[in-house]
Amino acid sequence: MPRPVTPSLASDIIIELIDYPNRPIVLIERAHLPYGWAIPGGFVDVGEMVEQAAVREAREEVSLNIRLIALLGLYSDPSRDSRGHTVTAVYVAEACGTPVADDDAKNCQIFSVDNLPQFLAFDHSLVLSDYLNFRSIGKVAPLRGIFKV
């Protein structure tokens, strides 16, 4: 039986800088399409756990060693990535230090959660809205889609 064709798998990380006042987060400015500000992350390699991909991508894109603290949610809307159907696991993580853009990141910047950029790539506006809810009341992303009981 042939293997089914499935969506690509990614891992994204909302990195809180715990050595800065008010725990700002790190976003990258993408060097490749789709352009815009984005949560650091990328595709999971074959043979790699999703959590390992999150740690690797944080090191590669913003030069930070992170500690994962929560799985915010899975985002699987087929239209979330213009390059093709991609499912991402989004983690919340902590780090110390100063981020430095590398790999696919054209730039990176530290943002207060009260002053996030308006133009975000992918569905990252939705993801960051879920994160703000998580940060304020501790609830992870809600289940979305059509469910029949």
N, CA, C and O atoms as CSV, one atom per row, in Angstrom:
chain,resi,resn,atom,element,x,y,z
A,1,MET,N,N,0.849,-1.178,0.000
A,1,MET,CA,C,0.000,0.000,0.000
A,1,MET,C,C,0.897,1.245,0.000
A,1,MET,O,O,1.803,1.338,0.829
A,2,PRO,N,N,0.669,2.205,-0.910
A,2,PRO,CA,C,1.511,3.411,-0.954
A,2,PRO,C,C,1.269,4.312,0.258
A,2,PRO,O,O,0.173,4.347,0.817
A,3,ARG,N,N,2.323,5.040,0.651
A,3,ARG,CA,C,2.195,6.007,1.750
A,3,ARG,C,C,1.259,7.130,1.320
A,3,ARG,O,O,1.315,7.580,0.176
A,4,PRO,N,N,0.402,7.582,2.223
A,4,PRO,CA,C,-0.477,8.700,1.873
A,4,PRO,C,C,0.310,10.004,1.749
A,4,PRO,O,O,1.361,10.171,2.368
A,5,VAL,N,N,-0.207,10.911,0.951
A,5,VAL,CA,C,0.358,12.253,0.868
A,5,VAL,C,C,-0.239,13.053,2.017
A,5,VAL,O,O,-1.460,13.126,2.161
A,6,THR,N,N,0.618,13.650,2.831
A,6,THR,CA,C,0.144,14.367,4.016
A,6,THR,C,C,0.717,15.781,4.053
A,6,THR,O,O,1.640,16.094,3.300
A,7,PRO,N,N,0.175,16.641,4.928
A,7,PRO,CA,C,0.717,17.998,5.067
A,7,PRO,C,C,2.148,17.977,5.591
A,7,PRO,O,O,2.585,16.996,6.193
A,8,SER,N,N,2.866,19.059,5.358
A,8,SER,CA,C,4.184,19.248,5.955
A,8,SER,C,C,4.008,19.537,7.438
A,8,SER,O,O,2.967,20.044,7.856
A,9,LEU,N,N,5.019,19.215,8.231
A,9,LEU,CA,C,4.977,19.422,9.675
A,9,LEU,C,C,6.019,20.449,10.082
A,9,LEU,O,O,7.179,20.363,9.679
A,10,ALA,N,N,5.599,21.417,10.881
A,10,ALA,CA,C,6.497,22.470,11.349
A,10,ALA,C,C,6.391,22.602,12.865
A,10,ALA,O,O,5.491,22.049,13.498
A,11,SER,N,N,7.320,23.337,13.417
A,11,SER,CA,C,7.350,23.633,14.845
A,11,SER,C,C,7.689,25.110,14.992
A,11,SER,O,O,8.693,25.572,14.448
A,12,ASP,N,N,6.864,25.856,15.721
A,12,ASP,CA,C,7.087,27.285,15.943
A,12,ASP,C,C,7.205,27.542,17.439
A,12,ASP,O,O,6.661,26.795,18.252
A,13,ILE,N,N,7.932,28.621,17.802
A,13,ILE,CA,C,8.216,28.882,19.198
A,13,ILE,C,C,7.987,30.348,19.542
A,13,ILE,O,O,8.601,31.236,18.951
A,14,ILE,N,N,7.108,30.592,20.492
A,14,ILE,CA,C,6.951,31.935,21.049
A,14,ILE,C,C,7.940,31.999,22.210
A,14,ILE,O,O,7.762,31.345,23.237
A,15,ILE,N,N,8.981,32.800,22.020
A,15,ILE,CA,C,10.084,32.851,22.988
A,15,ILE,C,C,9.920,34.077,23.880
A,15,ILE,O,O,9.986,35.213,23.409
A,16,GLU,N,N,9.705,33.836,25.169
A,16,GLU,CA,C,9.642,34.897,26.168
A,16,GLU,C,C,11.045,35.118,26.722
A,16,GLU,O,O,11.701,34.168,27.150
A,17,LEU,N,N,11.499,36.350,26.716
A,17,LEU,CA,C,12.816,36.677,27.264
A,17,LEU,C,C,12.655,36.996,28.740
A,17,LEU,O,O,12.186,38.072,29.109
A,18,ILE,N,N,13.051,36.047,29.578
A,18,ILE,CA,C,12.783,36.167,31.010
A,18,ILE,C,C,13.765,37.080,31.731
A,18,ILE,O,O,13.555,37.407,32.899
A,19,ASP,N,N,14.838,37.500,31.056
A,19,ASP,CA,C,15.793,38.425,31.673
A,19,ASP,C,C,15.539,39.883,31.266
A,19,ASP,O,O,16.363,40.755,31.538
A,20,TYR,N,N,14.407,40.143,30.620
A,20,TYR,CA,C,13.971,41.487,30.267
A,20,TYR,C,C,12.705,41.803,31.057
A,20,TYR,O,O,11.937,40.893,31.367
A,21,PRO,N,N,12.470,43.072,31.388
A,21,PRO,CA,C,11.225,43.419,32.087
A,21,PRO,C,C,9.996,43.044,31.262
A,21,PRO,O,O,9.987,43.222,30.044
A,22,ASN,N,N,8.987,42.539,31.904
A,22,ASN,CA,C,7.682,42.205,31.320
A,22,ASN,C,C,7.714,41.078,30.290
A,22,ASN,O,O,6.756,40.908,29.536
A,23,ARG,N,N,8.793,40.310,30.247
A,23,ARG,CA,C,8.894,39.117,29.401
A,23,ARG,C,C,8.479,39.371,27.945
A,23,ARG,O,O,7.518,38.765,27.473
A,24,PRO,N,N,9.177,40.246,27.232
A,24,PRO,CA,C,8.842,40.474,25.820
A,24,PRO,C,C,9.125,39.205,25.011
A,24,PRO,O,O,9.751,38.267,25.505
A,25,ILE,N,N,8.655,39.192,23.767
A,25,ILE,CA,C,8.849,38.026,22.912
A,25,ILE,C,C,9.720,38.386,21.699
A,25,ILE,O,O,9.911,39.558,21.374
A,26,VAL,N,N,10.232,37.356,21.054
A,26,VAL,CA,C,11.102,37.524,19.895
A,26,VAL,C,C,10.331,37.162,18.632
A,26,VAL,O,O,9.713,36.100,18.563
A,27,LEU,N,N,10.364,38.032,17.644
A,27,LEU,CA,C,9.807,37.735,16.326
A,27,LEU,C,C,10.909,37.915,15.294
A,27,LEU,O,O,11.855,38.676,15.498
A,28,ILE,N,N,10.769,37.204,14.187
A,28,ILE,CA,C,11.727,37.345,13.087
A,28,ILE,C,C,11.052,38.042,11.912
A,28,ILE,O,O,9.839,37.950,11.724
A,29,GLU,N,N,11.858,38.734,11.136
A,29,GLU,CA,C,11.401,39.246,9.846
A,29,GLU,C,C,11.896,38.241,8.815
A,29,GLU,O,O,13.098,38.002,8.700
A,30,ARG,N,N,10.966,37.652,8.065
A,30,ARG,CA,C,11.307,36.571,7.142
A,30,ARG,C,C,12.128,37.074,5.955
A,30,ARG,O,O,11.844,38.130,5.391
A,31,ALA,N,N,13.148,36.300,5.590
A,31,ALA,CA,C,13.995,36.632,4.449
A,31,ALA,C,C,13.423,36.083,3.145
A,31,ALA,O,O,13.828,36.504,2.062
A,32,HIS,N,N,12.482,35.145,3.247
A,32,HIS,CA,C,11.903,34.492,2.066
A,32,HIS,C,C,10.379,34.572,2.122
A,32,HIS,O,O,9.799,34.845,3.173
A,33,LEU,N,N,9.743,34.330,0.979
A,33,LEU,CA,C,8.280,34.303,0.926
A,33,LEU,C,C,7.743,33.216,1.842
A,33,LEU,O,O,8.350,32.151,1.952
A,34,PRO,N,N,6.631,33.460,2.492
A,34,PRO,CA,C,5.907,34.736,2.580
A,34,PRO,C,C,6.622,35.703,3.539
A,34,PRO,O,O,7.036,35.318,4.633
A,35,TYR,N,N,6.756,36.953,3.112
A,35,TYR,CA,C,7.454,37.966,3.884
A,35,TYR,C,C,6.594,38.429,5.052
A,35,TYR,O,O,5.396,38.152,5.115
A,36,GLY,N,N,7.226,39.131,5.959
A,36,GLY,CA,C,6.535,39.690,7.113
A,36,GLY,C,C,7.193,39.236,8.401
A,36,GLY,O,O,8.154,38.466,8.389
A,37,TRP,N,N,6.664,39.721,9.503
A,37,TRP,CA,C,7.124,39.303,10.822
A,37,TRP,C,C,6.489,37.963,11.143
A,37,TRP,O,O,5.356,37.692,10.746
A,38,ALA,N,N,7.217,37.131,11.859
A,38,ALA,CA,C,6.723,35.786,12.164
A,38,ALA,C,C,7.314,35.287,13.475
A,38,ALA,O,O,8.326,35.790,13.962
A,39,ILE,N,N,6.658,34.297,14.016
A,39,ILE,CA,C,7.164,33.566,15.162
A,39,ILE,C,C,8.308,32.687,14.640
A,39,ILE,O,O,8.167,32.068,13.586
A,40,PRO,N,N,9.430,32.621,15.351
A,40,PRO,CA,C,10.508,31.743,14.887
A,40,PRO,C,C,10.035,30.293,14.780
A,40,PRO,O,O,9.218,29.837,15.579
A,41,GLY,N,N,10.549,29.586,13.801
A,41,GLY,CA,C,10.191,28.180,13.641
A,41,GLY,C,C,10.535,27.678,12.270
A,41,GLY,O,O,11.107,28.399,11.452
A,42,GLY,N,N,10.182,26.429,12.019
A,42,GLY,CA,C,10.469,25.849,10.724
A,42,GLY,C,C,10.050,24.399,10.661
A,42,GLY,O,O,9.401,23.881,11.569
A,43,PHE,N,N,10.429,23.755,9.576
A,43,PHE,CA,C,10.002,22.382,9.320
A,43,PHE,C,C,10.740,21.383,10.196
A,43,PHE,O,O,11.914,21.557,10.524
A,44,VAL,N,N,10.020,20.336,10.563
A,44,VAL,CA,C,10.579,19.236,11.338
A,44,VAL,C,C,11.339,18.323,10.371
A,44,VAL,O,O,10.820,17.956,9.316
A,45,ASP,N,N,12.560,17.964,10.736
A,45,ASP,CA,C,13.356,17.054,9.920
A,45,ASP,C,C,12.894,15.613,10.137
A,45,ASP,O,O,12.391,15.276,11.209
A,46,VAL,N,N,13.063,14.770,9.129
A,46,VAL,CA,C,12.757,13.347,9.259
A,46,VAL,C,C,13.631,12.775,10.371
A,46,VAL,O,O,14.836,13.024,10.415
A,47,GLY,N,N,13.017,12.008,11.268
A,47,GLY,CA,C,13.730,11.408,12.390
A,47,GLY,C,C,13.849,12.311,13.598
A,47,GLY,O,O,14.464,11.926,14.593
A,48,GLU,N,N,13.279,13.498,13.540
A,48,GLU,CA,C,13.384,14.481,14.619
A,48,GLU,C,C,12.042,14.609,15.334
A,48,GLU,O,O,10.992,14.635,14.692
A,49,MET,N,N,12.078,14.689,16.652
A,49,MET,CA,C,10.859,14.965,17.410
A,49,MET,C,C,10.481,16.435,17.215
A,49,MET,O,O,11.346,17.281,16.990
A,50,VAL,N,N,9.192,16.729,17.304
A,50,VAL,CA,C,8.717,18.103,17.101
A,50,VAL,C,C,9.335,19.044,18.127
A,50,VAL,O,O,9.686,20.178,17.800
A,51,GLU,N,N,9.470,18.579,19.367
A,51,GLU,CA,C,10.082,19.399,20.411
A,51,GLU,C,C,11.552,19.681,20.101
A,51,GLU,O,O,12.037,20.787,20.337
A,52,GLN,N,N,12.252,18.695,19.579
A,52,GLN,CA,C,13.657,18.895,19.199
A,52,GLN,C,C,13.759,19.913,18.071
A,52,GLN,O,O,14.683,20.726,18.049
A,53,ALA,N,N,12.815,19.874,17.137
A,53,ALA,CA,C,12.803,20.842,16.040
A,53,ALA,C,C,12.625,22.257,16.582
A,53,ALA,O,O,13.253,23.193,16.086
A,54,ALA,N,N,11.774,22.420,17.595
A,54,ALA,CA,C,11.559,23.747,18.188
A,54,ALA,C,C,12.850,24.286,18.779
A,54,ALA,O,O,13.198,25.446,18.558
A,55,VAL,N,N,13.559,23.458,19.525
A,55,VAL,CA,C,14.815,23.876,20.143
A,55,VAL,C,C,15.849,24.202,19.058
A,55,VAL,O,O,16.547,25.212,19.149
A,56,ARG,N,N,15.946,23.356,18.043
A,56,ARG,CA,C,16.892,23.585,16.946
A,56,ARG,C,C,16.574,24.868,16.193
A,56,ARG,O,O,17.470,25.668,15.926
A,57,GLU,N,N,15.306,25.071,15.847
A,57,GLU,CA,C,14.919,26.263,15.083
A,57,GLU,C,C,15.184,27.548,15.869
A,57,GLU,O,O,15.576,28.557,15.281
A,58,ALA,N,N,14.978,27.527,17.178
A,58,ALA,CA,C,15.279,28.717,17.988
A,58,ALA,C,C,16.768,29.044,17.922
A,58,ALA,O,O,17.148,30.210,17.813
A,59,ARG,N,N,17.610,28.008,17.988
A,59,ARG,CA,C,19.060,28.221,17.887
A,59,ARG,C,C,19.433,28.731,16.496
A,59,ARG,O,O,20.222,29.667,16.365
A,60,GLU,N,N,18.862,28.111,15.455
A,60,GLU,CA,C,19.217,28.484,14.087
A,60,GLU,C,C,18.732,29.872,13.691
A,60,GLU,O,O,19.464,30.611,13.033
A,61,GLU,N,N,17.520,30.238,14.076
A,61,GLU,CA,C,16.932,31.500,13.597
A,61,GLU,C,C,17.256,32.704,14.462
A,61,GLU,O,O,17.426,33.806,13.940
A,62,VAL,N,N,17.346,32.517,15.792
A,62,VAL,CA,C,17.558,33.681,16.670
A,62,VAL,C,C,18.694,33.470,17.668
A,62,VAL,O,O,18.870,34.271,18.586
A,63,SER,N,N,19.462,32.399,17.494
A,63,SER,CA,C,20.668,32.140,18.296
A,63,SER,C,C,20.404,32.091,19.801
A,63,SER,O,O,21.224,32.549,20.596
A,64,LEU,N,N,19.252,31.531,20.185
A,64,LEU,CA,C,18.914,31.411,21.605
A,64,LEU,C,C,18.727,29.952,21.993
A,64,LEU,O,O,18.177,29.153,21.235
A,65,ASN,N,N,19.198,29.626,23.190
A,65,ASN,CA,C,18.904,28.332,23.794
A,65,ASN,C,C,17.636,28.508,24.613
A,65,ASN,O,O,17.570,29.374,25.485
A,66,ILE,N,N,16.644,27.698,24.337
A,66,ILE,CA,C,15.329,27.866,24.949
A,66,ILE,C,C,14.988,26.700,25.863
A,66,ILE,O,O,15.582,25.624,25.790
A,67,ARG,N,N,14.007,26.952,26.728
A,67,ARG,CA,C,13.398,25.900,27.538
A,67,ARG,C,C,11.903,25.914,27.222
A,67,ARG,O,O,11.212,26.896,27.495
A,68,LEU,N,N,11.413,24.820,26.648
A,68,LEU,CA,C,9.986,24.737,26.331
A,68,LEU,C,C,9.188,24.662,27.624
A,68,LEU,O,O,9.542,23.918,28.539
A,69,ILE,N,N,8.090,25.450,27.697
A,69,ILE,CA,C,7.263,25.415,28.910
A,69,ILE,C,C,5.840,24.952,28.639
A,69,ILE,O,O,5.168,24.488,29.561
A,70,ALA,N,N,5.358,25.062,27.401
A,70,ALA,CA,C,3.981,24.638,27.116
A,70,ALA,C,C,3.775,24.457,25.619
A,70,ALA,O,O,4.413,25.117,24.799
A,71,LEU,N,N,2.875,23.552,25.286
A,71,LEU,CA,C,2.380,23.436,23.917
A,71,LEU,C,C,1.154,24.329,23.833
A,71,LEU,O,O,0.131,24.038,24.453
A,72,LEU,N,N,1.246,25.411,23.074
A,72,LEU,CA,C,0.123,26.331,22.941
A,72,LEU,C,C,-0.996,25.687,22.142
A,72,LEU,O,O,-2.166,25.787,22.513
A,73,GLY,N,N,-0.639,25.020,21.033
A,73,GLY,CA,C,-1.664,24.378,20.216
A,73,GLY,C,C,-1.120,23.925,18.882
A,73,GLY,O,O,0.028,24.190,18.525
A,74,LEU,N,N,-1.985,23.229,18.150
A,74,LEU,CA,C,-1.692,22.797,16.784
A,74,LEU,C,C,-2.523,23.653,15.844
A,74,LEU,O,O,-3.702,23.903,16.095
A,75,TYR,N,N,-1.900,24.101,14.763
A,75,TYR,CA,C,-2.563,24.953,13.790
A,75,TYR,C,C,-2.492,24.239,12.447
A,75,TYR,O,O,-1.409,23.976,11.924
A,76,SER,N,N,-3.678,23.927,11.893
A,76,SER,CA,C,-3.714,23.040,10.729
A,76,SER,C,C,-4.603,23.511,9.593
A,76,SER,O,O,-4.868,22.746,8.666
A,77,ASP,N,N,-5.069,24.748,9.641
A,77,ASP,CA,C,-5.898,25.258,8.551
A,77,ASP,C,C,-5.118,25.103,7.240
A,77,ASP,O,O,-4.007,25.620,7.129
A,78,PRO,N,N,-5.676,24.404,6.251
A,78,PRO,CA,C,-4.960,24.194,4.998
A,78,PRO,C,C,-4.514,25.482,4.307
A,78,PRO,O,O,-3.589,25.447,3.495
A,79,SER,N,N,-5.145,26.611,4.607
A,79,SER,CA,C,-4.792,27.872,3.961
A,79,SER,C,C,-3.814,28.712,4.782
A,79,SER,O,O,-3.517,29.844,4.400
A,80,ARG,N,N,-3.312,28.194,5.884
A,80,ARG,CA,C,-2.464,29.003,6.777
A,80,ARG,C,C,-1.103,29.336,6.170
A,80,ARG,O,O,-0.468,30.306,6.585
A,81,ASP,N,N,-0.640,28.545,5.188
A,81,ASP,CA,C,0.669,28.761,4.570
A,81,ASP,C,C,0.480,28.745,3.054
A,81,ASP,O,O,0.042,27.745,2.485
A,82,SER,N,N,0.813,29.855,2.411
A,82,SER,CA,C,0.607,29.979,0.963
A,82,SER,C,C,1.479,29.015,0.160
A,82,SER,O,O,1.228,28.806,-1.027
A,83,ARG,N,N,2.488,28.433,0.780
A,83,ARG,CA,C,3.379,27.501,0.073
A,83,ARG,C,C,2.814,26.082,0.023
A,83,ARG,O,O,3.328,25.232,-0.705
A,84,GLY,N,N,1.763,25.827,0.791
A,84,GLY,CA,C,1.168,24.497,0.816
A,84,GLY,C,C,0.666,24.157,2.206
A,84,GLY,O,O,0.984,24.845,3.176
A,85,HIS,N,N,-0.117,23.097,2.298
A,85,HIS,CA,C,-0.718,22.694,3.575
A,85,HIS,C,C,0.385,22.324,4.565
A,85,HIS,O,O,1.132,21.367,4.361
A,86,THR,N,N,0.466,23.101,5.634
A,86,THR,CA,C,1.464,22.892,6.676
A,86,THR,C,C,0.780,22.919,8.029
A,86,THR,O,O,0.022,23.839,8.336
A,87,VAL,N,N,1.052,21.912,8.831
A,87,VAL,CA,C,0.557,21.846,10.211
A,87,VAL,C,C,1.716,22.226,11.110
A,87,VAL,O,O,2.829,21.730,10.932
A,88,THR,N,N,1.464,23.113,12.089
A,88,THR,CA,C,2.523,23.487,13.011
A,88,THR,C,C,2.095,23.266,14.453
A,88,THR,O,O,0.949,23.508,14.831
A,89,ALA,N,N,3.047,22.803,15.238
A,89,ALA,CA,C,2.903,22.739,16.691
A,89,ALA,C,C,3.574,24.001,17.227
A,89,ALA,O,O,4.748,24.251,16.955
A,90,VAL,N,N,2.823,24.792,17.990
A,90,VAL,CA,C,3.365,26.042,18.515
A,90,VAL,C,C,3.623,25.878,20.012
A,90,VAL,O,O,2.731,25.521,20.782
A,91,TYR,N,N,4.853,26.145,20.391
A,91,TYR,CA,C,5.277,26.049,21.786
A,91,TYR,C,C,5.515,27.425,22.367
A,91,TYR,O,O,5.826,28.373,21.645
A,92,VAL,N,N,5.366,27.529,23.688
A,92,VAL,CA,C,5.795,28.702,24.440
A,92,VAL,C,C,7.091,28.281,25.125
A,92,VAL,O,O,7.185,27.193,25.692
A,93,ALA,N,N,8.088,29.166,25.061
A,93,ALA,CA,C,9.397,28.846,25.626
A,93,ALA,C,C,9.964,30.062,26.358
A,93,ALA,O,O,9.521,31.195,26.174
A,94,GLU,N,N,10.956,29.779,27.190
A,94,GLU,CA,C,11.678,30.829,27.894
A,94,GLU,C,C,13.133,30.816,27.434
A,94,GLU,O,O,13.683,29.774,27.077
A,95,ALA,N,N,13.745,32.011,27.455
A,95,ALA,CA,C,15.165,32.122,27.128
A,95,ALA,C,C,15.729,33.369,27.794
A,95,ALA,O,O,14.993,34.270,28.197
A,96,CYS,N,N,17.037,33.396,27.898
A,96,CYS,CA,C,17.767,34.572,28.362
A,96,CYS,C,C,18.730,34.972,27.261
A,96,CYS,O,O,19.169,34.142,26.465
A,97,GLY,N,N,19.049,36.254,27.229
A,97,GLY,CA,C,20.043,36.707,26.269
A,97,GLY,C,C,19.478,37.617,25.205
A,97,GLY,O,O,18.316,38.020,25.255
A,98,THR,N,N,20.314,37.930,24.250
A,98,THR,CA,C,19.950,38.821,23.156
A,98,THR,C,C,19.835,38.012,21.873
A,98,THR,O,O,20.804,37.378,21.456
A,99,PRO,N,N,18.666,38.022,21.240
A,99,PRO,CA,C,18.517,37.275,19.985
A,99,PRO,C,C,19.327,37.902,18.856
A,99,PRO,O,O,19.490,39.121,18.786
A,100,VAL,N,N,19.831,37.041,17.977
A,100,VAL,CA,C,20.578,37.471,16.802
A,100,VAL,C,C,20.003,36.723,15.607
A,100,VAL,O,O,19.940,35.494,15.618
A,101,ALA,N,N,19.584,37.450,14.580
A,101,ALA,CA,C,18.979,36.828,13.394
A,101,ALA,C,C,20.008,36.004,12.631
A,101,ALA,O,O,21.155,36.416,12.458
A,102,ASP,N,N,19.572,34.831,12.178
A,102,ASP,CA,C,20.434,33.941,11.399
A,102,ASP,C,C,19.537,33.045,10.566
A,102,ASP,O,O,18.313,33.123,10.679
A,103,ASP,N,N,20.113,32.204,9.740
A,103,ASP,CA,C,19.399,31.225,8.920
A,103,ASP,C,C,18.368,31.920,8.035
A,103,ASP,O,O,18.743,32.772,7.230
A,104,ASP,N,N,17.085,31.587,8.154
A,104,ASP,CA,C,16.026,32.163,7.315
A,104,ASP,C,C,15.526,33.515,7.807
A,104,ASP,O,O,14.651,34.114,7.181
A,105,ALA,N,N,16.063,34.001,8.911
A,105,ALA,CA,C,15.605,35.273,9.467
A,105,ALA,C,C,16.429,36.424,8.896
A,105,ALA,O,O,17.649,36.463,9.053
A,106,LYS,N,N,15.758,37.348,8.238
A,106,LYS,CA,C,16.414,38.557,7.714
A,106,LYS,C,C,16.780,39.480,8.877
A,106,LYS,O,O,17.790,40.184,8.840
A,107,ASN,N,N,15.939,39.458,9.901
A,107,ASN,CA,C,16.078,40.337,11.048
A,107,ASN,C,C,15.336,39.688,12.202
A,107,ASN,O,O,14.474,38.838,11.980
A,108,CYS,N,N,15.652,40.067,13.414
A,108,CYS,CA,C,14.819,39.678,14.557
A,108,CYS,C,C,14.730,40.879,15.477
A,108,CYS,O,O,15.587,41.763,15.479
A,109,GLN,N,N,13.670,40.877,16.253
A,109,GLN,CA,C,13.429,42.024,17.126
A,109,GLN,C,C,12.689,41.557,18.354
A,109,GLN,O,O,11.948,40.574,18.319
A,110,ILE,N,N,12.899,42.276,19.440
A,110,ILE,CA,C,12.196,42.017,20.689
A,110,ILE,C,C,10.966,42.907,20.720
A,110,ILE,O,O,11.057,44.113,20.491
A,111,PHE,N,N,9.812,42.306,21.003
A,111,PHE,CA,C,8.543,43.050,21.019
A,111,PHE,C,C,7.854,42.892,22.365
A,111,PHE,O,O,7.781,41.797,22.922
A,112,SER,N,N,7.357,43.999,22.869
A,112,SER,CA,C,6.440,43.959,24.005
A,112,SER,C,C,5.135,43.345,23.506
A,112,SER,O,O,4.739,43.584,22.366
A,113,VAL,N,N,4.469,42.564,24.337
A,113,VAL,CA,C,3.204,41.964,23.894
A,113,VAL,C,C,2.123,43.023,23.691
A,113,VAL,O,O,1.083,42.748,23.092
A,114,ASP,N,N,2.367,44.227,24.187
A,114,ASP,CA,C,1.423,45.333,23.993
A,114,ASP,C,C,1.701,46.106,22.715
A,114,ASP,O,O,0.947,47.018,22.377
A,115,ASN,N,N,2.766,45.766,21.996
A,115,ASN,CA,C,3.146,46.522,20.806
A,115,ASN,C,C,3.672,45.579,19.721
A,115,ASN,O,O,4.818,45.696,19.287
A,116,LEU,N,N,2.827,44.653,19.293
A,116,LEU,CA,C,3.209,43.680,18.273
A,116,LEU,C,C,3.030,44.282,16.882
A,116,LEU,O,O,2.165,45.139,16.702
A,117,PRO,N,N,3.811,43.864,15.901
A,117,PRO,CA,C,3.667,44.403,14.544
A,117,PRO,C,C,2.329,44.006,13.929
A,117,PRO,O,O,1.763,42.964,14.261
A,118,GLN,N,N,1.836,44.847,13.031
A,118,GLN,CA,C,0.543,44.569,12.406
A,118,GLN,C,C,0.636,43.545,11.292
A,118,GLN,O,O,-0.269,42.724,11.137
A,119,PHE,N,N,1.713,43.574,10.510
A,119,PHE,CA,C,1.817,42.665,9.378
A,119,PHE,C,C,2.577,41.414,9.788
A,119,PHE,O,O,3.802,41.428,9.912
A,120,LEU,N,N,1.837,40.334,9.998
A,120,LEU,CA,C,2.428,39.064,10.402
A,120,LEU,C,C,2.217,38.028,9.307
A,120,LEU,O,O,1.168,38.004,8.663
A,121,ALA,N,N,3.201,37.184,9.099
A,121,ALA,CA,C,3.103,36.119,8.095
A,121,ALA,C,C,2.211,34.990,8.607
A,121,ALA,O,O,1.908,34.891,9.796
A,122,PHE,N,N,1.805,34.148,7.664
A,122,PHE,CA,C,1.009,32.950,7.970
A,122,PHE,C,C,-0.246,33.330,8.767
A,122,PHE,O,O,-0.880,34.349,8.493
A,123,ASP,N,N,-0.593,32.502,9.751
A,123,ASP,CA,C,-1.730,32.775,10.634
A,123,ASP,C,C,-1.237,33.257,11.995
A,123,ASP,O,O,-1.895,33.034,13.011
A,124,HIS,N,N,-0.079,33.918,12.016
A,124,HIS,CA,C,0.542,34.253,13.288
A,124,HIS,C,C,-0.210,35.312,14.081
A,124,HIS,O,O,0.026,35.445,15.282
A,125,SER,N,N,-1.105,36.068,13.456
A,125,SER,CA,C,-1.979,36.964,14.231
A,125,SER,C,C,-2.893,36.136,15.131
A,125,SER,O,O,-3.082,36.461,16.303
A,126,LEU,N,N,-3.452,35.077,14.583
A,126,LEU,CA,C,-4.305,34.176,15.360
A,126,LEU,C,C,-3.491,33.493,16.460
A,126,LEU,O,O,-3.931,33.423,17.608
A,127,VAL,N,N,-2.315,32.997,16.112
A,127,VAL,CA,C,-1.463,32.312,17.086
A,127,VAL,C,C,-1.110,33.258,18.233
A,127,VAL,O,O,-1.192,32.870,19.398
A,128,LEU,N,N,-0.722,34.483,17.922
A,128,LEU,CA,C,-0.355,35.426,18.975
A,128,LEU,C,C,-1.560,35.848,19.800
A,128,LEU,O,O,-1.414,36.136,20.989
A,129,SER,N,N,-2.741,35.894,19.205
A,129,SER,CA,C,-3.956,36.155,19.971
A,129,SER,C,C,-4.192,35.020,20.977
A,129,SER,O,O,-4.531,35.266,22.135
A,130,ASP,N,N,-4.008,33.785,20.525
A,130,ASP,CA,C,-4.129,32.641,21.438
A,130,ASP,C,C,-3.070,32.717,22.536
A,130,ASP,O,O,-3.349,32.410,23.695
A,131,TYR,N,N,-1.862,33.123,22.172
A,131,TYR,CA,C,-0.783,33.242,23.153
A,131,TYR,C,C,-1.113,34.293,24.207
A,131,TYR,O,O,-0.881,34.067,25.395
A,132,LEU,N,N,-1.650,35.434,23.791
A,132,LEU,CA,C,-2.005,36.478,24.755
A,132,LEU,C,C,-3.060,35.969,25.731
A,132,LEU,O,O,-3.032,36.312,26.912
A,133,ASN,N,N,-3.985,35.155,25.242
A,133,ASN,CA,C,-4.978,34.542,26.117
A,133,ASN,C,C,-4.295,33.571,27.086
A,133,ASN,O,O,-4.611,33.550,28.276
A,134,PHE,N,N,-3.369,32.776,26.576
A,134,PHE,CA,C,-2.607,31.849,27.416
A,134,PHE,C,C,-1.834,32.615,28.488
A,134,PHE,O,O,-1.799,32.220,29.653
A,135,ARG,N,N,-1.230,33.694,28.078
A,135,ARG,CA,C,-0.413,34.482,29.012
A,135,ARG,C,C,-1.261,35.132,30.091
A,135,ARG,O,O,-0.818,35.263,31.232
A,136,SER,N,N,-2.477,35.540,29.744
A,136,SER,CA,C,-3.305,36.229,30.739
A,136,SER,C,C,-4.099,35.275,31.633
A,136,SER,O,O,-4.262,35.546,32.823
A,137,ILE,N,N,-4.597,34.159,31.078
A,137,ILE,CA,C,-5.421,33.263,31.912
A,137,ILE,C,C,-4.955,31.811,31.929
A,137,ILE,O,O,-5.579,30.969,32.575
A,138,GLY,N,N,-3.869,31.513,31.229
A,138,GLY,CA,C,-3.305,30.179,31.298
A,138,GLY,C,C,-3.983,29.109,30.460
A,138,GLY,O,O,-3.701,27.924,30.636
A,139,LYS,N,N,-4.871,29.500,29.550
A,139,LYS,CA,C,-5.553,28.518,28.708
A,139,LYS,C,C,-4.860,28.389,27.369
A,139,LYS,O,O,-4.503,29.385,26.739
A,140,VAL,N,N,-4.672,27.143,26.938
A,140,VAL,CA,C,-4.060,26.896,25.632
A,140,VAL,C,C,-5.068,27.205,24.525
A,140,VAL,O,O,-6.229,27.508,24.802
A,141,ALA,N,N,-4.621,27.128,23.282
A,141,ALA,CA,C,-5.467,27.457,22.134
A,141,ALA,C,C,-6.715,26.584,22.116
A,141,ALA,O,O,-6.649,25.402,22.453
A,142,PRO,N,N,-7.846,27.153,21.728
A,142,PRO,CA,C,-9.077,26.363,21.656
A,142,PRO,C,C,-9.037,25.413,20.443
A,142,PRO,O,O,-8.319,25.653,19.471
A,143,LEU,N,N,-9.812,24.352,20.527
A,143,LEU,CA,C,-9.969,23.479,19.366
A,143,LEU,C,C,-10.773,24.218,18.311
A,143,LEU,O,O,-11.745,24.904,18.625
A,144,ARG,N,N,-10.367,24.075,17.069
A,144,ARG,CA,C,-11.073,24.742,15.972
A,144,ARG,C,C,-11.464,23.724,14.926
A,144,ARG,O,O,-10.882,22.643,14.849
A,145,GLY,N,N,-12.442,24.069,14.130
A,145,GLY,CA,C,-12.853,23.176,13.055
A,145,GLY,C,C,-14.267,22.675,13.286
A,145,GLY,O,O,-14.983,23.161,14.161
A,146,ILE,N,N,-14.643,21.718,12.503
A,146,ILE,CA,C,-15.993,21.155,12.591
A,146,ILE,C,C,-15.902,19.826,13.323
A,146,ILE,O,O,-15.200,18.912,12.893
A,147,PHE,N,N,-16.614,19.732,14.422
A,147,PHE,CA,C,-16.602,18.514,15.214
A,147,PHE,C,C,-18.017,17.994,15.353
A,147,PHE,O,O,-18.936,18.748,15.670
A,148,LYS,N,N,-18.190,16.704,15.117
A,148,LYS,CA,C,-19.476,16.059,15.313
A,148,LYS,C,C,-19.347,15.071,16.449
A,148,LYS,O,O,-18.376,14.320,16.536
A,149,VAL,N,N,-20.329,15.083,17.308
A,149,VAL,CA,C,-20.315,14.166,18.460
A,149,VAL,C,C,-21.235,12.994,18.194
A,149,VAL,O,O,-21.366,12.109,19.039
